[in-house]
């Protein structure tokens, strides 16, 4: 599933043992895609001697905080679900 | 040890600048050279830091964590023998 700027998404809250680049405090949170980056080797296998292929798309995602601030984070596609 | 930056805290962030020691510059150069030569990669380097026991992680400096992970990954890959660095340093 690919996403585009403006898409509402939810970060997966699935269990994952081992290295991953998805901040725990964002798992299960709803956000909005700001920009689609390029694709990059998957750190979850690249960190363990694998080649990290296939590459995974990376997105800049915005998460609204109370008070008007927002958190911007880069999240890989396989951690994102389309928001209901 | 993962996601250290996401832990709630009331402690203020230390924003003071500080000079790097010579060994810290060397540590940076060594690790980046190992990556440029394809010996290890950034994801392995991060995973190695995350493998540090929490108490040790909290008690050491930024580049000491780089030293820990570089030694860990190089031992994993058989570039260094277990304990080889310690032996060379003490001999």
Backbone of each chain as nested JSON, in Angstrom:
{
  "chains": [
    {"id": "A", "residues": [
      {"number": 1, "name": "UNK", "atoms": {"N": [0.852, -1.201, 0.0], "CA": [0.0, 0.0, 0.0], "C": [0.883, 1.246, 0.0]}},
      {"number": 2, "name": "UNK", "atoms": {"N": [0.628, 2.131, -0.931], "CA": [1.413, 3.361, -0.943], "C": [0.544, 4.517, -0.463]}},
      {"number": 3, "name": "UNK", "atoms": {"N": [1.204, 5.528, 0.044], "CA": [0.503, 6.689, 0.596], "C": [0.955, 7.96, -0.116]}},
      {"number": 4, "name": "UNK", "atoms": {"N": [0.119, 8.98, -0.005], "CA": [0.447, 10.278, -0.604], "C": [0.247, 11.369, 0.438]}},
      {"number": 5, "name": "UNK", "atoms": {"N": [0.813, 12.524, 0.171], "CA": [0.671, 13.655, 1.087], "C": [-0.809, 13.909, 1.359]}},
      {"number": 6, "name": "UNK", "atoms": {"N": [-1.147, 14.097, 2.627], "CA": [-2.53, 14.351, 3.012], "C": [-3.27, 13.121, 3.494]}},
      {"number": 7, "name": "UNK", "atoms": {"N": [-2.712, 11.94, 3.227], "CA": [-3.366, 10.709, 3.682], "C": [-3.304, 10.595, 5.211]}},
      {"number": 8, "name": "UNK", "atoms": {"N": [-4.423, 10.215, 5.806], "CA": [-4.432, 9.95, 7.248], "C": [-4.026, 8.503, 7.493]}},
      {"number": 9, "name": "UNK", "atoms": {"N": [-3.113, 8.319, 8.417], "CA": [-2.554, 6.986, 8.672], "C": [-2.511, 6.706, 10.169]}},
      {"number": 10, "name": "UNK", "atoms": {"N": [-2.373, 5.421, 10.502], "CA": [-2.149, 5.002, 11.883], "C": [-0.871, 4.168, 11.899]}},
      {"number": 11, "name": "UNK", "atoms": {"N": [-0.003, 4.44, 12.882], "CA": [1.222, 3.654, 13.01], "C": [0.876, 2.336, 13.674]}},
      {"number": 12, "name": "UNK", "atoms": {"N": [1.318, 1.249, 13.083], "CA": [1.034, -0.067, 13.646], "C": [1.581, -0.178, 15.074]}},
      {"number": 13, "name": "UNK", "atoms": {"N": [0.805, -0.855, 15.912], "CA": [1.27, -1.06, 17.293], "C": [1.645, -2.52, 17.521]}},
      {"number": 14, "name": "UNK", "atoms": {"N": [1.925, -3.258, 16.437], "CA": [2.267, -4.68, 16.572], "C": [3.565, -4.847, 17.352]}},
      {"number": 15, "name": "UNK", "atoms": {"N": [3.667, -6.01, 17.982], "CA": [4.896, -6.348, 18.698], "C": [6.032, -6.528, 17.705]}},
      {"number": 16, "name": "UNK", "atoms": {"N": [7.201, -6.069, 18.056], "CA": [8.369, -6.291, 17.2], "C": [9.591, -6.438, 18.079]}},
      {"number": 17, "name": "UNK", "atoms": {"N": [10.158, -7.628, 18.109], "CA": [11.401, -7.789, 18.853], "C": [12.548, -7.535, 17.894]}},
      {"number": 18, "name": "UNK", "atoms": {"N": [13.522, -6.814, 18.356], "CA": [14.663, -6.508, 17.513], "C": [14.638, -5.072, 17.042]}},
      {"number": 19, "name": "UNK", "atoms": {"N": [15.709, -4.722, 16.331], "CA": [15.905, -3.341, 15.914], "C": [14.81, -2.87, 14.959]}},
      {"number": 20, "name": "UNK", "atoms": {"N": [14.249, -1.727, 15.234], "CA": [13.377, -1.058, 14.268], "C": [13.458, 0.433, 14.525]}},
      {"number": 21, "name": "UNK", "atoms": {"N": [13.093, 1.195, 13.495], "CA": [13.286, 2.648, 13.556], "C": [11.987, 3.395, 13.832]}},
      {"number": 22, "name": "UNK", "atoms": {"N": [10.957, 2.673, 14.244], "CA": [9.671, 3.311, 14.521], "C": [9.603, 3.661, 16.006]}},
      {"number": 23, "name": "UNK", "atoms": {"N": [9.52, 4.95, 16.341], "CA": [9.512, 5.325, 17.757], "C": [8.334, 4.694, 18.499]}},
      {"number": 24, "name": "UNK", "atoms": {"N": [8.61, 4.098, 19.656], "CA": [7.57, 3.439, 20.427], "C": [6.44, 4.371, 20.808]}},
      {"number": 25, "name": "UNK", "atoms": {"N": [6.786, 5.642, 21.063], "CA": [5.755, 6.582, 21.506], "C": [4.808, 6.986, 20.371]}},
      {"number": 26, "name": "UNK", "atoms": {"N": [5.119, 6.567, 19.137], "CA": [4.216, 6.869, 18.019], "C": [3.4, 5.652, 17.588]}},
      {"number": 27, "name": "UNK", "atoms": {"N": [3.752, 4.482, 18.106], "CA": [3.023, 3.28, 17.71], "C": [1.575, 3.365, 18.2]}},
      {"number": 28, "name": "UNK", "atoms": {"N": [0.633, 3.108, 17.29], "CA": [-0.784, 3.221, 17.609], "C": [-1.339, 4.623, 17.414]}},
      {"number": 29, "name": "UNK", "atoms": {"N": [-0.449, 5.58, 17.084], "CA": [-0.902, 6.977, 16.952], "C": [-1.355, 7.271, 15.525]}},
      {"number": 30, "name": "UNK", "atoms": {"N": [-2.292, 8.184, 15.431], "CA": [-2.819, 8.617, 14.144], "C": [-2.065, 9.866, 13.68]}},
      {"number": 31, "name": "UNK", "atoms": {"N": [-1.745, 9.889, 12.404], "CA": [-1.033, 11.038, 11.85], "C": [-1.416, 11.276, 10.409]}},
      {"number": 32, "name": "UNK", "atoms": {"N": [-0.743, 12.245, 9.809], "CA": [-1.023, 12.601, 8.414], "C": [0.281, 12.612, 7.623]}},
      {"number": 33, "name": "UNK", "atoms": {"N": [0.272, 11.976, 6.47], "CA": [1.47, 11.953, 5.625], "C": [1.735, 13.361, 5.088]}},
      {"number": 34, "name": "UNK", "atoms": {"N": [2.956, 13.819, 5.285], "CA": [3.354, 15.137, 4.79], "C": [4.047, 14.997, 3.434]}},
      {"number": 35, "name": "UNK", "atoms": {"N": [4.872, 13.964, 3.298], "CA": [5.69, 13.831, 2.099], "C": [6.122, 12.373, 1.973]}},
      {"number": 36, "name": "UNK", "atoms": {"N": [6.19, 11.899, 0.736], "CA": [6.781, 10.583, 0.493], "C": [8.257, 10.788, 0.184]}},
      {"number": 37, "name": "UNK", "atoms": {"N": [9.12, 10.16, 0.995], "CA": [10.557, 10.205, 0.703], "C": [10.868, 9.134, -0.343]}},
      {"number": 38, "name": "UNK", "atoms": {"N": [12.128, 8.856, -0.512], "CA": [12.611, 7.774, -1.37], "C": [12.421, 6.435, -0.64]}},
      {"number": 39, "name": "UNK", "atoms": {"N": [12.876, 5.364, -1.24], "CA": [12.876, 4.051, -0.593], "C": [14.28, 3.732, -0.097]}},
      {"number": 40, "name": "UNK", "atoms": {"N": [14.338, 3.023, 1.032], "CA": [15.624, 2.723, 1.66], "C": [15.659, 1.272, 2.128]}},
      {"number": 41, "name": "UNK", "atoms": {"N": [16.865, 0.76, 2.296], "CA": [17.025, -0.601, 2.814], "C": [16.325, -0.718, 4.162]}},
      {"number": 42, "name": "UNK", "atoms": {"N": [15.705, -1.849, 4.399], "CA": [14.951, -2.069, 5.636], "C": [15.905, -2.301, 6.808]}},
      {"number": 43, "name": "UNK", "atoms": {"N": [15.917, -1.379, 7.766], "CA": [16.854, -1.49, 8.892], "C": [16.64, -2.763, 9.714]}},
      {"number": 44, "name": "UNK", "atoms": {"N": [15.429, -3.297, 9.654], "CA": [15.1, -4.446, 10.506], "C": [15.842, -5.711, 10.083]}},
      {"number": 45, "name": "UNK", "atoms": {"N": [16.252, -5.783, 8.82], "CA": [17.104, -6.894, 8.376], "C": [18.537, -6.431, 8.125]}},
      {"number": 46, "name": "UNK", "atoms": {"N": [18.666, -5.168, 7.687], "CA": [20.0, -4.629, 7.398], "C": [20.853, -4.554, 8.663]}},
      {"number": 47, "name": "UNK", "atoms": {"N": [20.198, -4.51, 9.819], "CA": [20.93, -4.415, 11.09], "C": [21.463, -5.76, 11.555]}},
      {"number": 48, "name": "UNK", "atoms": {"N": [21.086, -6.823, 10.842], "CA": [21.479, -8.172, 11.291], "C": [22.24, -8.94, 10.213]}},
      {"number": 49, "name": "UNK", "atoms": {"N": [22.974, -8.221, 9.388], "CA": [23.787, -8.896, 8.384], "C": [23.076, -9.162, 7.079]}},
      {"number": 50, "name": "UNK", "atoms": {"N": [21.771, -8.852, 7.0], "CA": [21.039, -9.018, 5.75], "C": [21.297, -7.854, 4.806]}},
      {"number": 51, "name": "UNK", "atoms": {"N": [20.761, -7.961, 3.574], "CA": [20.99, -6.878, 2.611], "C": [19.938, -5.767, 2.727]}},
      {"number": 52, "name": "UNK", "atoms": {"N": [18.908, -5.973, 3.57], "CA": [17.898, -4.924, 3.75], "C": [16.947, -4.772, 2.574]}},
      {"number": 53, "name": "UNK", "atoms": {"N": [17.016, -5.714, 1.635], "CA": [16.142, -5.64, 0.458], "C": [14.917, -6.531, 0.665]}},
      {"number": 54, "name": "UNK", "atoms": {"N": [13.763, -6.239, 0.096], "CA": [13.524, -5.07, -0.76], "C": [13.517, -3.766, 0.038]}},
      {"number": 55, "name": "UNK", "atoms": {"N": [13.85, -2.695, -0.665], "CA": [13.8, -1.382, -0.028], "C": [12.355, -1.051, 0.334]}},
      {"number": 56, "name": "UNK", "atoms": {"N": [12.199, -0.28, 1.392], "CA": [10.867, 0.124, 1.855], "C": [10.721, 1.638, 1.693]}},
      {"number": 57, "name": "UNK", "atoms": {"N": [9.531, 2.05, 1.27], "CA": [9.273, 3.49, 1.169], "C": [9.245, 4.126, 2.558]}},
      {"number": 58, "name": "UNK", "atoms": {"N": [9.771, 5.338, 2.614], "CA": [9.804, 6.087, 3.87], "C": [8.953, 7.342, 3.703]}},
      {"number": 59, "name": "UNK", "atoms": {"N": [8.198, 7.668, 4.732], "CA": [7.308, 8.836, 4.676], "C": [7.583, 9.777, 5.843]}},
      {"number": 60, "name": "UNK", "atoms": {"N": [7.432, 11.063, 5.563], "CA": [7.413, 12.054, 6.639], "C": [5.966, 12.154, 7.112]}},
      {"number": 61, "name": "UNK", "atoms": {"N": [5.753, 11.873, 8.402], "CA": [4.391, 11.849, 8.947], "C": [4.288, 12.866, 10.08]}},
      {"number": 62, "name": "UNK", "atoms": {"N": [3.194, 13.594, 10.107], "CA": [2.937, 14.622, 11.116], "C": [1.926, 14.112, 12.138]}},
      {"number": 63, "name": "UNK", "atoms": {"N": [2.234, 14.316, 13.41], "CA": [1.353, 13.893, 14.505], "C": [0.996, 15.132, 15.324]}},
      {"number": 64, "name": "UNK", "atoms": {"N": [-0.298, 15.405, 15.443], "CA": [-0.748, 16.613, 16.154], "C": [-0.639, 16.416, 17.665]}},
      {"number": 65, "name": "UNK", "atoms": {"N": [-0.132, 17.431, 18.342], "CA": [-0.092, 17.434, 19.807], "C": [-1.12, 18.422, 20.315]}},
      {"number": 66, "name": "UNK", "atoms": {"N": [-1.544, 18.242, 21.548], "CA": [-2.445, 19.235, 22.121], "C": [-1.674, 20.543, 22.243]}},
      {"number": 67, "name": "UNK", "atoms": {"N": [-2.349, 21.662, 21.965], "CA": [-1.694, 22.956, 22.048], "C": [-1.205, 23.454, 20.703]}},
      {"number": 68, "name": "UNK", "atoms": {"N": [-1.376, 22.657, 19.652], "CA": [-1.036, 23.13, 18.316], "C": [0.321, 22.696, 17.794]}},
      {"number": 69, "name": "UNK", "atoms": {"N": [1.171, 22.178, 18.677], "CA": [2.461, 21.678, 18.196], "C": [2.267, 20.368, 17.461]}},
      {"number": 70, "name": "UNK", "atoms": {"N": [3.303, 19.94, 16.768], "CA": [3.237, 18.641, 16.108], "C": [4.594, 17.968, 16.143]}},
      {"number": 71, "name": "UNK", "atoms": {"N": [4.554, 16.646, 16.1], "CA": [5.764, 15.835, 15.985], "C": [5.87, 15.392, 14.542]}},
      {"number": 72, "name": "UNK", "atoms": {"N": [7.054, 15.582, 13.948], "CA": [7.308, 15.097, 12.591], "C": [8.285, 13.932, 12.683]}},
      {"number": 73, "name": "UNK", "atoms": {"N": [7.938, 12.827, 12.058], "CA": [8.799, 11.654, 12.128], "C": [8.806, 10.932, 10.79]}},
      {"number": 74, "name": "UNK", "atoms": {"N": [9.952, 10.322, 10.474], "CA": [10.058, 9.483, 9.281], "C": [9.655, 8.063, 9.657]}},
      {"number": 75, "name": "UNK", "atoms": {"N": [8.636, 7.535, 8.98], "CA": [8.108, 6.209, 9.291], "C": [8.095, 5.37, 8.008]}},
      {"number": 76, "name": "UNK", "atoms": {"N": [8.596, 4.141, 8.121], "CA": [8.585, 3.255, 6.96], "C": [7.163, 2.774, 6.649]}},
      {"number": 77, "name": "UNK", "atoms": {"N": [6.962, 2.517, 5.343], "CA": [5.629, 2.153, 4.857], "C": [5.04, 0.936, 5.56]}},
      {"number": 78, "name": "UNK", "atoms": {"N": [5.897, -0.06, 5.86], "CA": [5.355, -1.287, 6.44], "C": [4.941, -1.117, 7.901]}},
      {"number": 79, "name": "UNK", "atoms": {"N": [5.111, 0.094, 8.428], "CA": [4.605, 0.39, 9.772], "C": [3.329, 1.232, 9.721]}},
      {"number": 80, "name": "UNK", "atoms": {"N": [2.862, 1.572, 8.511], "CA": [1.704, 2.468, 8.383], "C": [0.477, 1.725, 7.877]}},
      {"number": 81, "name": "UNK", "atoms": {"N": [-0.662, 2.098, 8.429], "CA": [-1.954, 1.581, 7.979], "C": [-2.827, 2.786, 7.636]}},
      {"number": 82, "name": "UNK", "atoms": {"N": [-3.733, 2.585, 6.705], "CA": [-4.645, 3.678, 6.362], "C": [-5.626, 3.892, 7.513]}},
      {"number": 83, "name": "UNK", "atoms": {"N": [-5.81, 5.135, 7.925], "CA": [-6.712, 5.423, 9.04], "C": [-8.16, 5.247, 8.599]}},
      {"number": 84, "name": "UNK", "atoms": {"N": [-8.959, 4.726, 9.516], "CA": [-10.386, 4.505, 9.184], "C": [-11.1, 5.848, 9.065]}}
    ]},
    {"id": "B", "residues": [
      {"number": 1, "name": "UNK", "atoms": {"N": [17.607, -2.183, 25.01], "CA": [17.568, -0.727, 25.166], "C": [17.156, -0.113, 23.837]}},
      {"number": 2, "name": "UNK", "atoms": {"N": [15.929, 0.34, 23.728], "CA": [15.464, 0.918, 22.481], "C": [14.579, 2.113, 22.803]}},
      {"number": 3, "name": "UNK", "atoms": {"N": [14.607, 3.113, 21.92], "CA": [13.681, 4.223, 22.097], "C": [13.988, 5.077, 23.304]}},
      {"number": 4, "name": "UNK", "atoms": {"N": [15.25, 5.175, 23.688], "CA": [15.609, 5.921, 24.896], "C": [15.063, 7.352, 24.849]}},
      {"number": 5, "name": "UNK", "atoms": {"N": [15.098, 7.946, 23.656], "CA": [14.685, 9.347, 23.521], "C": [13.204, 9.57, 23.762]}},
      {"number": 6, "name": "UNK", "atoms": {"N": [12.417, 8.505, 23.731], "CA": [10.982, 8.674, 23.893], "C": [10.487, 8.538, 25.309]}},
      {"number": 7, "name": "UNK", "atoms": {"N": [11.426, 8.321, 26.245], "CA": [10.977, 8.124, 27.63], "C": [10.563, 9.449, 28.264]}},
      {"number": 8, "name": "UNK", "atoms": {"N": [9.436, 9.43, 28.994], "CA": [9.017, 10.66, 29.675], "C": [10.04, 11.073, 30.733]}},
      {"number": 9, "name": "UNK", "atoms": {"N": [10.28, 12.353, 30.853], "CA": [11.186, 12.851, 31.884], "C": [10.882, 14.315, 32.163]}},
      {"number": 10, "name": "UNK", "atoms": {"N": [11.212, 14.755, 33.35], "CA": [11.112, 16.173, 33.689], "C": [12.494, 16.813, 33.672]}},
      {"number": 11, "name": "UNK", "atoms": {"N": [13.527, 15.996, 33.438], "CA": [14.891, 16.519, 33.485], "C": [15.125, 17.474, 32.317]}},
      {"number": 12, "name": "UNK", "atoms": {"N": [15.806, 18.593, 32.582], "CA": [16.083, 19.541, 31.496], "C": [17.098, 18.957, 30.516]}},
      {"number": 13, "name": "UNK", "atoms": {"N": [17.042, 19.383, 29.264], "CA": [18.006, 18.943, 28.259], "C": [19.277, 19.773, 28.39]}},
      {"number": 14, "name": "UNK", "atoms": {"N": [20.409, 19.078, 28.442], "CA": [21.702, 19.761, 28.534], "C": [22.098, 20.229, 27.136]}},
      {"number": 15, "name": "UNK", "atoms": {"N": [22.007, 21.516, 26.905], "CA": [22.283, 22.053, 25.57], "C": [23.678, 22.667, 25.468]}},
      {"number": 16, "name": "UNK", "atoms": {"N": [24.499, 22.467, 26.502], "CA": [25.835, 23.073, 26.458], "C": [26.69, 22.445, 25.354]}},
      {"number": 17, "name": "UNK", "atoms": {"N": [27.461, 23.287, 24.697], "CA": [28.429, 22.782, 23.717], "C": [29.662, 22.289, 24.465]}},
      {"number": 18, "name": "UNK", "atoms": {"N": [30.367, 21.328, 23.893], "CA": [31.607, 20.888, 24.517], "C": [32.572, 20.43, 23.436]}},
      {"number": 19, "name": "UNK", "atoms": {"N": [33.87, 20.574, 23.74], "CA": [34.894, 20.153, 22.784], "C": [35.011, 18.637, 22.789]}},
      {"number": 20, "name": "UNK", "atoms": {"N": [35.33, 18.093, 21.64], "CA": [35.544, 16.652, 21.537], "C": [36.998, 16.332, 21.853]}},
      {"number": 21, "name": "UNK", "atoms": {"N": [37.197, 15.233, 22.555], "CA": [38.56, 14.76, 22.829], "C": [39.119, 14.117, 21.559]}},
      {"number": 22, "name": "UNK", "atoms": {"N": [40.447, 14.026, 21.499], "CA": [41.086, 13.431, 20.311], "C": [40.538, 12.031, 20.024]}},
      {"number": 23, "name": "UNK", "atoms": {"N": [40.363, 11.22, 21.096], "CA": [39.911, 9.842, 20.871], "C": [38.491, 9.808, 20.307]}},
      {"number": 24, "name": "UNK", "atoms": {"N": [37.7, 10.836, 20.637], "CA": [36.329, 10.875, 20.114], "C": [36.337, 11.171, 18.611]}},
      {"number": 25, "name": "UNK", "atoms": {"N": [37.238, 12.057, 18.189], "CA": [37.381, 12.331, 16.753], "C": [37.852, 11.073, 16.025]}},
      {"number": 26, "name": "UNK", "atoms": {"N": [38.782, 10.368, 16.649], "CA": [39.295, 9.132, 16.038], "C": [38.198, 8.07, 15.962]}},
      {"number": 27, "name": "UNK", "atoms": {"N": [37.386, 7.994, 17.007], "CA": [36.293, 7.014, 17.028], "C": [35.315, 7.289, 15.884]}},
      {"number": 28, "name": "UNK", "atoms": {"N": [35.017, 8.561, 15.682], "CA": [34.104, 8.946, 14.598], "C": [34.706, 8.571, 13.244]}},
      {"number": 29, "name": "UNK", "atoms": {"N": [35.997, 8.889, 13.071], "CA": [36.67, 8.605, 11.796], "C": [36.732, 7.101, 11.544]}},
      {"number": 30, "name": "UNK", "atoms": {"N": [37.05, 6.344, 12.587], "CA": [37.188, 4.891, 12.445], "C": [35.855, 4.257, 12.047]}},
      {"number": 31, "name": "UNK", "atoms": {"N": [34.788, 4.629, 12.751], "CA": [33.496, 4.011, 12.479], "C": [33.005, 4.38, 11.074]}},
      {"number": 32, "name": "UNK", "atoms": {"N": [33.176, 5.628, 10.695], "CA": [32.737, 6.042, 9.362], "C": [33.562, 5.395, 8.261]}},
      {"number": 33, "name": "UNK", "atoms": {"N": [34.847, 5.167, 8.537], "CA": [35.686, 4.476, 7.556], "C": [35.239, 3.028, 7.396]}},
      {"number": 34, "name": "UNK", "atoms": {"N": [34.903, 2.378, 8.522], "CA": [34.417, 0.993, 8.455], "C": [33.13, 0.922, 7.631]}},
      {"number": 35, "name": "UNK", "atoms": {"N": [32.283, 1.936, 7.754], "CA": [31.056, 1.955, 6.955], "C": [31.367, 2.221, 5.482]}},
      {"number": 36, "name": "UNK", "atoms": {"N": [32.262, 3.164, 5.235], "CA": [32.611, 3.502, 3.844], "C": [33.241, 2.306, 3.129]}},
      {"number": 37, "name": "UNK", "atoms": {"N": [33.965, 1.48, 3.884], "CA": [34.61, 0.301, 3.298], "C": [33.671, -0.908, 3.248]}},
      {"number": 38, "name": "UNK", "atoms": {"N": [32.434, -0.739, 3.762], "CA": [31.469, -1.826, 3.689], "C": [31.662, -2.9, 4.746]}},
      {"number": 39, "name": "UNK", "atoms": {"N": [32.434, -2.601, 5.778], "CA": [32.665, -3.596, 6.837], "C": [31.456, -3.682, 7.761]}},
      {"number": 40, "name": "UNK", "atoms": {"N": [30.848, -2.536, 8.074], "CA": [29.632, -2.528, 8.884], "C": [28.745, -1.4, 8.374]}},
      {"number": 41, "name": "UNK", "atoms": {"N": [27.476, -1.393, 8.779], "CA": [26.58, -0.327, 8.325], "C": [25.885, 0.355, 9.507]}},
      {"number": 42, "name": "UNK", "atoms": {"N": [25.241, 1.464, 9.21], "CA": [24.633, 2.288, 10.262], "C": [23.571, 1.529, 11.047]}},
      {"number": 43, "name": "UNK", "atoms": {"N": [22.809, 0.663, 10.363], "CA": [21.758, -0.077, 11.068], "C": [22.358, -1.067, 12.067]}},
      {"number": 44, "name": "UNK", "atoms": {"N": [23.466, -1.701, 11.667], "CA": [24.156, -2.595, 12.608], "C": [24.716, -1.798, 13.779]}},
      {"number": 45, "name": "UNK", "atoms": {"N": [25.246, -0.63, 13.446], "CA": [25.822, 0.224, 14.48], "C": [24.761, 0.626, 15.502]}},
      {"number": 46, "name": "UNK", "atoms": {"N": [23.58, 1.008, 15.036], "CA": [22.497, 1.375, 15.952], "C": [22.033, 0.162, 16.766]}},
      {"number": 47, "name": "UNK", "atoms": {"N": [21.9, -0.973, 16.089], "CA": [21.45, -2.191, 16.78], "C": [22.441, -2.581, 17.881]}},
      {"number": 48, "name": "UNK", "atoms": {"N": [23.73, -2.409, 17.605], "CA": [24.748, -2.724, 18.611], "C": [24.628, -1.832, 19.841]}},
      {"number": 49, "name": "UNK", "atoms": {"N": [24.346, -0.558, 19.608], "CA": [24.169, 0.352, 20.754], "C": [22.936, -0.065, 21.558]}},
      {"number": 50, "name": "UNK", "atoms": {"N": [21.876, -0.452, 20.858], "CA": [20.655, -0.865, 21.553], "C": [20.856, -2.147, 22.357]}},
      {"number": 51, "name": "UNK", "atoms": {"N": [21.906, -2.893, 22.05], "CA": [22.155, -4.138, 22.777], "C": [22.872, -3.89, 24.1]}},
      {"number": 52, "name": "UNK", "atoms": {"N": [23.253, -2.63, 24.366], "CA": [23.933, -2.339, 25.634], "C": [22.972, -2.519, 26.8]}},
      {"number": 53, "name": "UNK", "atoms": {"N": [23.455, -3.109, 27.89], "CA": [22.637, -3.127, 29.111], "C": [22.318, -1.692, 29.541]}},
      {"number": 54, "name": "UNK", "atoms": {"N": [21.097, -1.484, 30.029], "CA": [20.63, -0.128, 30.323], "C": [21.589, 0.649, 31.236]}},
      {"number": 55, "name": "UNK", "atoms": {"N": [22.04, 0.009, 32.316], "CA": [22.891, 0.716, 33.276], "C": [24.183, 1.184, 32.615]}},
      {"number": 56, "name": "UNK", "atoms": {"N": [24.719, 0.339, 31.747], "CA": [25.955, 0.7, 31.052], "C": [25.681, 1.835, 30.052]}},
      {"number": 57, "name": "UNK", "atoms": {"N": [24.581, 1.694, 29.329], "CA": [24.206, 2.73, 28.359], "C": [24.116, 4.091, 29.037]}},
      {"number": 58, "name": "UNK", "atoms": {"N": [23.469, 4.119, 30.195], "CA": [23.241, 5.39, 30.884], "C": [24.518, 5.99, 31.463]}},
      {"number": 59, "name": "UNK", "atoms": {"N": [25.52, 5.128, 31.728], "CA": [26.69, 5.612, 32.465], "C": [27.832, 6.038, 31.547]}},
      {"number": 60, "name": "UNK", "atoms": {"N": [27.712, 5.811, 30.253], "CA": [28.836, 6.147, 29.369], "C": [28.462, 7.271, 28.408]}},
      {"number": 61, "name": "UNK", "atoms": {"N": [29.496, 7.817, 27.771], "CA": [29.293, 8.953, 26.875], "C": [28.921, 8.481, 25.465]}},
      {"number": 62, "name": "UNK", "atoms": {"N": [28.562, 9.463, 24.654], "CA": [28.116, 9.199, 23.276], "C": [29.129, 8.339, 22.524]}},
      {"number": 63, "name": "UNK", "atoms": {"N": [30.385, 8.746, 22.488], "CA": [31.367, 8.006, 21.688], "C": [31.834, 6.726, 22.37]}},
      {"number": 64, "name": "UNK", "atoms": {"N": [31.648, 6.616, 23.665], "CA": [31.892, 5.318, 24.3], "C": [30.873, 4.293, 23.804]}},
      {"number": 65, "name": "UNK", "atoms": {"N": [29.648, 4.763, 23.52], "CA": [28.655, 3.862, 22.925], "C": [29.079, 3.469, 21.512]}},
      {"number": 66, "name": "UNK", "atoms": {"N": [29.679, 4.38, 20.774], "CA": [30.193, 4.053, 19.435], "C": [31.296, 2.996, 19.55]}},
      {"number": 67, "name": "UNK", "atoms": {"N": [32.175, 3.161, 20.545], "CA": [33.24, 2.171, 20.742], "C": [32.639, 0.806, 21.061]}},
      {"number": 68, "name": "UNK", "atoms": {"N": [31.638, 0.806, 21.944], "CA": [30.987, -0.45, 22.326], "C": [30.412, -1.151, 21.101]}},
      {"number": 69, "name": "UNK", "atoms": {"N": [29.66, -0.425, 20.284], "CA": [28.995, -1.074, 19.158], "C": [29.995, -1.474, 18.074]}},
      {"number": 70, "name": "UNK", "atoms": {"N": [31.021, -0.666, 17.861], "CA": [32.018, -1.015, 16.838], "C": [32.73, -2.305, 17.229]}},
      {"number": 71, "name": "UNK", "atoms": {"N": [33.128, -2.407, 18.493], "CA": [33.79, -3.628, 18.96], "C": [32.826, -4.818, 18.883]}},
      {"number": 72, "name": "UNK", "atoms": {"N": [31.569, -4.592, 19.285], "CA": [30.565, -5.663, 19.25], "C": [30.358, -6.197, 17.832]}},
      {"number": 73, "name": "UNK", "atoms": {"N": [30.162, -5.294, 16.887], "CA": [29.873, -5.701, 15.508], "C": [31.112, -6.353, 14.868]}},
      {"number": 74, "name": "UNK", "atoms": {"N": [32.286, -5.79, 15.14], "CA": [33.507, -6.369, 14.548], "C": [33.782, -7.759, 15.113]}},
      {"number": 75, "name": "UNK", "atoms": {"N": [33.457, -7.997, 16.378], "CA": [33.611, -9.344, 16.942], "C": [32.599, -10.295, 16.302]}},
      {"number": 76, "name": "UNK", "atoms": {"N": [31.362, -9.821, 16.128], "CA": [30.339, -10.638, 15.47], "C": [30.781, -11.101, 14.093]}},
      {"number": 77, "name": "UNK", "atoms": {"N": [31.432, -10.195, 13.364], "CA": [31.814, -10.471, 11.987], "C": [33.155, -11.193, 11.897]}},
      {"number": 78, "name": "UNK", "atoms": {"N": [33.779, -11.407, 13.06], "CA": [35.041, -12.128, 13.05], "C": [36.241, -11.286, 12.662]}},
      {"number": 79, "name": "UNK", "atoms": {"N": [36.034, -9.967, 12.57], "CA": [37.166, -9.079, 12.267], "C": [38.085, -8.993, 13.488]}},
      {"number": 80, "name": "UNK", "atoms": {"N": [37.454, -8.925, 14.658], "CA": [38.197, -8.943, 15.922], "C": [37.857, -10.237, 16.652]}},
      {"number": 81, "name": "UNK", "atoms": {"N": [38.84, -10.773, 17.357], "CA": [38.567, -11.903, 18.238], "C": [37.993, -11.356, 19.542]}},
      {"number": 82, "name": "UNK", "atoms": {"N": [37.144, -12.154, 20.223], "CA": [36.636, -11.693, 21.522], "C": [37.804, -11.353, 22.461]}},
      {"number": 83, "name": "UNK", "atoms": {"N": [37.766, -10.169, 23.031], "CA": [38.81, -9.764, 23.969], "C": [40.086, -9.266, 23.32]}},
      {"number": 84, "name": "UNK", "atoms": {"N": [40.162, -9.306, 21.991], "CA": [41.404, -8.928, 21.3], "C": [41.809, -7.484, 21.581]}},
      {"number": 85, "name": "UNK", "atoms": {"N": [40.82, -6.577, 21.549], "CA": [41.145, -5.173, 21.8], "C": [41.69, -4.98, 23.203]}},
      {"number": 86, "name": "UNK", "atoms": {"N": [41.011, -5.594, 24.186], "CA": [41.456, -5.461, 25.574], "C": [42.881, -5.964, 25.734]}},
      {"number": 87, "name": "UNK", "atoms": {"N": [43.172, -7.103, 25.104], "CA": [44.523, -7.662, 25.201], "C": [45.55, -6.715, 24.624]}},
      {"number": 88, "name": "UNK", "atoms": {"N": [45.243, -6.148, 23.457], "CA": [46.219, -5.268, 22.813], "C": [46.429, -3.996, 23.62]}},
      {"number": 89, "name": "UNK", "atoms": {"N": [45.336, -3.496, 24.215], "CA": [45.441, -2.26, 24.989], "C": [46.273, -2.486, 26.247]}},
      {"number": 90, "name": "UNK", "atoms": {"N": [46.127, -3.662, 26.858], "CA": [46.799, -3.9, 28.141], "C": [48.224, -4.411, 27.961]}},
      {"number": 91, "name": "UNK", "atoms": {"N": [48.567, -4.855, 26.75], "CA": [49.907, -5.442, 26.57], "C": [50.955, -4.357, 26.338]}}
    ]}
  ]
}
